[in-house]
Amino acid sequence: MNESIVNRIKSLPPLPKTLIKMQKICDKPDGTVSELAEVVSEDPMIVANLLKSANSPLYGFGKDIQSVAQAVSLFGMSMTHSIALSGAVRKLLNVDMAPYGISPDEFANISSMQASLMRNWYAKVNPAKKDILVLAALMQETGKIVLADEIIQNNETEPFKADIEMTHNIAQVEHSFMNETTATVTAAIFKHWGFDPVLVESINYSDTPNKATDEIRENAIALNIVKTAIPVNRPLNEVAVMSALKKAQSAGLDHELLEDEIDALIARV
């Protein structure tokens, strides 16, 4: 891996203590929504991100959510932790997405769209895998923050941005400039922070699912399909959606169900 990227990852600060406390509650067999809501309430940033997400049309709750307890109850413990983690990571990494031609808010929204699609799709495909895949979908584009900063530091913003605007294969452009992709950089970041190895490897192979082990291949395929449908340069456009549906069909997944969930997501956004 690029030495500059390696050094950047090694120098990352630890995750905030609130997130560690949240993870411990989620991991406890007897952890409760009320316990989690109490911890969330200690952190104004997490509260703001959670309520913003709860009131977004992406998740379709359809009512004004104003209390932390209500938001945690609606999302569930795993999704609440995922949203908190996503916001904290973006803050730690200092987001500037100019090389990808999008704003930080657009980047956050695209990640949320990927998570929303995964959540609704995999709740019907394989509920046992839903929680880990939703977290992975929400976080899988994180490496773009580091790659974008590297591109900026190398004064390659304009040529990189021009290639991103034209491509249907973002990972290929990333590799041509940095010899890395979002998937490999994201996996390295989360390995540094001690995340679940299954989550790390699922993201790591999300561009190359055919190289994944049997244990994580389905996860990698699902992540690849979701980011194919919702790429950062043209989320949910016709070409992207058709490509994702073809990948789902080739993988033996229910592509008609996926199409229904994509249509529902487009209607919400």
N, C-alpha and C positions, 0 to 999 in steps of 0.2 A: 504494500500500500504506500502511496505517496507519503514521504517523510513529514511534510508539512501537515498533512491531515492526521497522521499518527500522533504527532506532537500536540496538535490541537485537541484531539480526543483525550490524550493522557492528562492534559491540563484542565479538563472540565471539572467544575466544582461538584461536590456530592449533591444529590437530590435534597430538596428541602425536608426538614424534619416532619412537617405535616403530612407529606406524602408517605413517609416511612410509617407513621402512625396509622394512616389510612390502609396501607398494605397489610399491616399486622391485623387490623380488624377484619379485613376481607378474607385473610387466611385462616382466621379462627373458626372452628366449626360452629361455635355459638355466637359469632359476631352478629350484631344487629344493625338494622337501618338507623335506629335512634342513636346508637354509639357513633356510627359513621357521620351522621348529620351533626352531631356535637363537635366532632373534630373538624369537619368542613367549616363550621361556623367560626372557627378560630382564625381563618385565613381569608381576609377580604377579597384577595385576587381570585381564589378558588370559588368563593361565593359568587362573584361577578361572572366568572366564566360559566359556572354551572347554571345560573339563572338565565344567562344569555342563551345557552344551548337549549334549556328547557322550553324557552319561549320562541325558539326558532321553528319555522315551518318544516324543517328537515325531519324532525322527530314526530310531528303530527299529533302532539298532545291536545291541541285545539282549545286551549284555555289559558288564562293569564296565571302564570306560576310565579308567586312572590315569596314563598318561604323555602328555606333550605330543606326542611323536613319533607315537604311536598315534592320537591325536585328529586331528592334522593330516593324517595319511595317510588316515584314514577320511573326513574332510570334503573333502579336496582343498584346493588353495591358495586358490582364489577364495572358497570358503565360509568357510574359516578367517579370511581377511581381513575378510569381511563381518561375521562374529560379533564379531571384535575391534573393528571400527569401530562397530558398534551399541552395544556396552558403553561405549566411550569417549565417544561422543556423548551418551548418557544421563547420564554423569557430568558432562560439561562443561555441560549444560543445566539441571542441578538439577531433578530430576523431582518434581512434585507434581500428581497427576492427579485431585485431589478434584472439580473441576468435571465430569469425565467419569464420576464415580462408581466409579472403580477405583483400586487401589493401584499403586505403581510396579512391583511384581512381576507383577501381573496385566497391566499394560501391556506389560512385556517379554515375557511369555508369549504375548500376543496377536500381537505382532510376530513372534515365533518361529513361531507357528502359521501365519501368513501366508506366511512364508518356506518352511516345510516343505511346505505345500500347493503353492506355486509350484514348488519344487524337484522334487517327485515328478510333478507334472502336466506341466511343460514339458520334463522329461527325455524324455517320450514325444511331446509335441506338436511341439517345435522345439528340439532340443538346442543348436543354435547360439546361441539367445537365452537359454538357461537361466541362465548365470552372471550376466548383467546384470539379469535379471528377479528372480532370487533376492535380489541385493543391494538392488534397488529395493523389493521386497516387505518385506524386513526393516527397511528404513529409512523407508518411505513415511509412517508415522504420526508421525515425529519432530516435525513442526510442531505437533502437539497439545501438546507440552511447552511451547512458547512461547505458544500460544493459551490454554492452561490458566492460565499465570502472568498473562497479561493479564486474563483473566476475574477472577482472584483480586484483582489490583490494583484493578480497577474495582468491586469488591464486588458482583459479579454471579454468584457461585458458585451460590447456591441456585436462582435462576430458570433459569440455563443448565443446571444439572444436571437440573432437572425436565423441561425440554424434551428433553434428550438421552435421558433414561429412556423417553420416550414415542415418540421418532421412529424412522422407518425410513430417514431421510435425514440423517445427521449433518452432511454438508457444508452442507446448507441451514440448519441451526440455527447452525452456525459463522458462516456468511455473514450471517445476520440479526443476530447480536450484534457481529461484528467486521469485517464487510465483506470477510473473507478466509476461506479454507478451509485445512485441513491441507495439501492438495496444493500450493497456491501458496506457503505459508510454508515447507514442507519444501524446495521447489525453490529458493527464495531463499536458504535456509541453505546448501544444497549448492553453489549457484552462488558464494556468498561463499567457500567453501572450495576452489573450483576443481575440482569434480568433473567427470567426463565429461559434456559437453553433452547427449549422448543420454540418459544416466541422468536428468539434471536435467529435461529436457523431457518424458520419459516420465512422471515423477512429476507434473510441472506440469499435464499434461493428463489425469491419471488420473480426474478427476471429469467431464471433458468430452472423451472420446476422439474424438467426431465432429469436433472442432475441430483435432485434431492433424494434423501433416503425414503424408504417406504413410510416411515413414521411421520414425516412432515410433508410428503409430496402433495397430498390433498390441500393442506394449508397453503403451500406455496402457489398451487394452481389457483385457488380461490382469490388470493391476494393479487395475483397477476391479472386475473379477469376483472376485478374491481378497479384496479388502477388503469387498465386498458379502457374501460368504459368511461372513467373520469380522470383523464390525464390533465395535468396542470395547464397545458397550453390550449386545450379545446375540450373542456369537460362536457360530457353527454352530447357531443355532436353526433351526427348520423354515422359517420365513418367509424368513430370510436365505439359506439354502441354495437354496430354490426360486427366489428372485429371481436368485441367481448363475447357476443352471443355465439359466434363461430367457435371461439376457444372453449366456451362452456359445453357446446355440443360435442366437440372433439374429445373433451375430457370425460364424456359420459354423464355430465351433470344436467339437471333439468333446465335447459335453456329457455323454455317457455315460461317457467316460473321466474327466472331471472329477468326476462323481458317484461313480465308483469310488474316486477318490483322496480325496474328502471322507469317504466311508464308512470308508476305511482310517484316516484321520486321527482321526475320531471314536472309532474302536476303540482307537487308541493313547492318546488323552487321557482 
